[in-house]
Amino acid sequence: MRLRVIQCFVLLVGLILASPQGHGQEYAIGADVSFLAQAEQHGVVFKDNGAAASALLILRNHGYNWIRLRLFHTPASLPNNLEYTIALAKAAQKLGFKFLLDYHYADDWADPGHQPTPKAWQGKSHADLVKAVFEYTRDTILAFSRCRRTPGYGPGGQ
């Protein structure tokens, strides 16, 4: 688990340094909000100084500029499928957040020491598994990319 946190941190720092405006001009202040929409759908109310508000708006108003989103292949007990994760990414982008997408390549919790194969990929040969991972990664990245080109997506409708 600790190795996973370090890997995510290194990736996040790399993304910031690689960005055109990065180069030390902006700090990354972020939070994992992977289950935020689920909490709000179940009636959890977030407040800032006693006033109810969107949790993403509260985070933004307190200087957060990055979010982390977890993506599971075909989760049965978690909400973090592609549709859910894209919707949360869209909401965050509209508020100006940048985001780190964390692929789990599993249907449930995974970490470097516990990486269960998604049910859809079980029983595949090595070659077929490699192809499935490639296609899933490509297709999900394309899905996020299509959303980014959608009018009204992101800050200022970009």
Phi, psi and chi 1 to 4 in degrees:
 res  aa     phi    psi   chi1   chi2   chi3   chi4
   1 MET       -  -42.7  179.7   66.6  173.3      -
   2 ARG   -63.2  -40.1 -174.7  178.3  179.9  136.3
   3 LEU   -61.2  -40.3  177.0   61.6      -      -
   4 ARG   -63.1  -41.6 -177.5   77.4  165.9  160.4
   5 VAL   -64.4  -42.7  170.7      -      -      -
   6 ILE   -64.5  -42.7  -68.3  169.3      -      -
   7 GLN   -61.0  -43.8  -70.6  170.9  -26.1      -
   8 CYS   -64.0  -40.0  -71.6      -      -      -
   9 PHE   -63.8  -46.2  176.6   76.5      -      -
  10 VAL   -61.8  -42.7  169.4      -      -      -
  11 LEU   -62.3  -43.8  178.5   60.8      -      -
  12 LEU   -62.2  -45.8 -178.0   61.7      -      -
  13 VAL   -62.2  -41.8  169.7      -      -      -
  14 GLY   -60.7  -41.6      -      -      -      -
  15 LEU   -63.6  -39.8  -71.5  171.4      -      -
  16 ILE   -66.4  -46.6  -68.0  167.4      -      -
  17 LEU   -66.3  -29.1  -66.4  176.6      -      -
  18 ALA   -80.3  -17.8      -      -      -      -
  19 SER   -72.0  146.1   72.4      -      -      -
  20 PRO   -58.4  -35.9   -9.5   13.5      -      -
  21 GLN   -92.2   -7.1   70.1 -138.2   32.0      -
  22 GLY   -58.7 -112.8      -      -      -      -
  23 HIS    43.7   47.1  -55.4  -64.4      -      -
  24 GLY    81.1    1.8      -      -      -      -
  25 GLN   -82.5  -18.8  -64.6  177.0    3.9      -
  26 GLU  -141.1  133.7 -179.1 -179.0  -34.8      -
  27 TYR   -85.7  148.2  -72.1   98.5      -      -
  28 ALA   -93.0  116.8      -      -      -      -
  29 ILE  -122.2  115.0  -58.0  171.3      -      -
  30 GLY  -142.0  175.5      -      -      -      -
  31 ALA  -149.9  150.4      -      -      -      -
  32 ASP   -82.7  113.6 -174.0  -31.2      -      -
  33 VAL  -115.9   27.5  -62.7      -      -      -
  34 SER   -56.3  -29.4  -61.4      -      -      -
  35 PHE  -111.2   13.3  -59.9   97.1      -      -
  36 LEU   -63.4  -49.7 -177.5   60.5      -      -
  37 ALA   -61.5  -38.7      -      -      -      -
  38 GLN   -62.8  -43.4  179.2 -171.0   40.0      -
  39 ALA   -61.4  -45.7      -      -      -      -
  40 GLU   -65.7  -36.5  -69.4  177.9  -25.9      -
  41 GLN   -65.9  -27.0  -71.0  165.4   -0.7      -
  42 HIS   -91.5   12.6  -77.0   93.5      -      -
  43 GLY    92.2    5.7      -      -      -      -
  44 VAL   -68.5  130.8  173.7      -      -      -
  45 VAL  -112.6  126.2  176.1      -      -      -
  46 PHE   -98.5  141.5  -65.3   92.1      -      -
  47 LYS  -130.6  148.9  -64.6 -177.6  179.0 -176.1
  48 ASP  -128.2  116.7 -171.3   15.5      -      -
  49 ASN    53.7   39.5  -69.2  -38.0      -      -
  50 GLY    84.6   -8.1      -      -      -      -
  51 ALA  -101.0  129.8      -      -      -      -
  52 ALA   -66.2  137.8      -      -      -      -
  53 ALA  -157.6  163.8      -      -      -      -
  54 SER   -60.6  135.6  153.9      -      -      -
  55 ALA   -61.2  -39.1      -      -      -      -
  56 LEU   -62.9  -40.1  -74.2  174.3      -      -
  57 LEU   -65.0  -41.2 -173.3   58.0      -      -
  58 ILE   -60.7  -46.8  -67.5  169.7      -      -
  59 LEU   -60.1  -46.6  -71.1  171.3      -      -
  60 ARG   -60.7  -42.7 -168.3 -162.8   67.8 -170.0
  61 ASN   -67.4  -15.3  -70.6  -17.1      -      -
  62 HIS  -106.8   20.0  -74.5  -86.6      -      -
  63 GLY    92.6    2.2      -      -      -      -
  64 TYR   -72.3  140.2  -74.0   70.8      -      -
  65 ASN  -133.3   -2.5   53.8    4.9      -      -
  66 TRP  -131.4  147.7  -80.7   83.9      -      -
  67 ILE  -130.9  156.4   60.9  161.5      -      -
  68 ARG  -113.1  134.9  173.5 -174.2 -180.0 -163.6
  69 LEU  -125.8  130.3  -61.8  174.4      -      -
  70 ARG   -92.3  140.3  -61.9  169.6 -167.0 -105.6
  71 LEU  -124.8  122.7  177.4   62.6      -      -
  72 PHE  -106.5  152.9  -64.8   86.9      -      -
  73 HIS   -62.6  -70.7 -173.2  -85.3      -      -
  74 THR  -137.2   74.9  -48.7      -      -      -
  75 PRO   -68.9  136.9   25.3  -31.5      -      -
  76 ALA   -94.8  -36.0      -      -      -      -
  77 SER  -113.4   -1.7   61.8      -      -      -
  78 LEU  -115.9  153.8  -60.4  170.2      -      -
  79 PRO   -85.1   -8.6   32.3  -37.1      -      -
  80 ASN   -80.6   53.4  -47.4   79.0      -      -
  81 ASN   -84.7 -177.6   62.4   18.2      -      -
  82 LEU   -61.9  -46.9 -176.4   60.3      -      -
  83 GLU   -60.5  -47.4 -179.7 -178.1   -5.5      -
  84 TYR   -60.9  -44.8  171.8   94.8      -      -
  85 THR   -69.4  -39.8  -55.3      -      -      -
  86 ILE   -63.6  -42.3  -74.6  176.6      -      -
  87 ALA   -60.2  -41.9      -      -      -      -
  88 LEU   -68.4  -38.3 -161.1   46.5      -      -
  89 ALA   -63.3  -41.2      -      -      -      -
  90 LYS   -61.8  -46.0  -77.3 -178.9  178.8 -178.7
  91 ALA   -60.8  -41.8      -      -      -      -
  92 ALA   -68.9  -41.9      -      -      -      -
  93 GLN   -62.1  -37.2  -74.0  -80.8  -26.4      -
  94 LYS   -61.1  -25.6  -74.3  179.5 -176.4  176.5
  95 LEU   -95.3    5.2  -67.9  173.5      -      -
  96 GLY    91.2    7.2      -      -      -      -
  97 PHE   -74.2  148.6  -76.2   95.2      -      -
  98 LYS   -98.5  159.3  -63.5  173.4 -175.5  163.1
  99 PHE  -142.0  151.5   78.5   96.6      -      -
 100 LEU  -107.5  121.4  169.8   67.7      -      -
 101 LEU   -93.6  124.0 -178.8   60.9      -      -
 102 ASP  -109.7  102.1 -175.3   -1.3      -      -
 103 TYR   -74.8  130.2  -79.1   90.6      -      -
 104 HIS   -98.0  -19.1  -84.6 -107.7      -      -
 105 TYR    46.9   43.7  -66.0  107.8      -      -
 106 ALA  -156.6  167.9      -      -      -      -
 107 ASP   -90.7  -13.1  -65.4  -26.5      -      -
 108 ASP  -144.7 -172.7 -154.9  -21.0      -      -
 109 TRP   -50.9  137.6  -68.9  102.7      -      -
 110 ALA  -143.0  150.8      -      -      -      -
 111 ASP  -153.2  174.4   58.4   60.4      -      -
 112 PRO   -55.3  -28.9  -28.2   36.3      -      -
 113 GLY   -90.9   -7.3      -      -      -      -
 114 HIS  -147.1   97.6  177.2 -109.5      -      -
 115 GLN  -125.4   79.1 -170.1   70.0   43.6      -
 116 PRO   -69.7  138.9   24.6  -30.3      -      -
 117 THR   -72.9  134.8  -56.9      -      -      -
 118 PRO   -57.9  147.5  -21.8   31.2      -      -
 119 LYS   -55.1  -37.2  -73.9 -178.1 -176.4  173.8
 120 ALA   -65.0  -19.8      -      -      -      -
 121 TRP  -106.6   -5.8  -62.2  -12.7      -      -
 122 GLN   -65.6  140.8  -69.4  175.6   -2.4      -
 123 GLY    83.2   -0.3      -      -      -      -
 124 LYS   -77.7  151.2  -69.9 -172.4  178.1  -70.5
 125 SER   -68.6  166.7   68.2      -      -      -
 126 HIS   -57.6  -46.4  177.6   74.9      -      -
 127 ALA   -61.6  -42.3      -      -      -      -
 128 ASP   -68.9  -34.8  -72.2  -18.3      -      -
 129 LEU   -67.0  -43.9 -175.2   56.9      -      -
 130 VAL   -58.2  -45.3  168.0      -      -      -
 131 LYS   -62.8  -42.8 -177.4  179.7  177.8 -172.5
 132 ALA   -63.4  -42.4      -      -      -      -
 133 VAL   -64.3  -45.5  170.6      -      -      -
 134 PHE   -58.7  -51.0  170.6   81.5      -      -
 135 GLU   -64.2  -40.5  -70.2  173.7  -10.8      -
 136 TYR   -63.0  -46.0  172.7   72.5      -      -
 137 THR   -62.9  -48.1  -55.5      -      -      -
 138 ARG   -58.6  -48.5  179.1 -160.9   60.0 -152.6
 139 ASP   -65.8  -38.3  -66.2  -11.2      -      -
 140 THR   -71.6  -38.5   54.6      -      -      -
 141 ILE   -63.9  -41.6  -71.0  172.1      -      -
 142 LEU   -62.6  -38.4  -73.2  171.8      -      -
 143 ALA   -62.6  -43.7      -      -      -      -
 144 PHE   -65.6  -39.3  -83.6   95.5      -      -
 145 SER   -63.6  -42.8  177.7      -      -      -
 146 ARG   -61.5  -38.7  -78.9 -169.7  -61.8  -88.2
 147 CYS   -64.9  -38.3  -69.5      -      -      -
 148 ARG   -63.7  -29.7 -171.0  163.3  178.1   87.0
 149 ARG   -87.2   -2.2  -68.1 -170.4  -56.8  -99.3
 150 THR   -74.9  129.9  -57.6      -      -      -
 151 PRO   -54.6  136.6  -23.2   32.2      -      -
 152 GLY    90.3   -5.3      -      -      -      -
 153 TYR   -88.0  128.4 -179.4   71.2      -      -
 154 GLY    89.7  174.6      -      -      -      -
 155 PRO   -60.5  133.8  -17.3   26.7      -      -
 156 GLY    64.5   19.6      -      -      -      -
 157 GLY    77.0   16.3      -      -      -      -
 158 GLN   -82.3      -  -59.0  173.0   -5.3      -
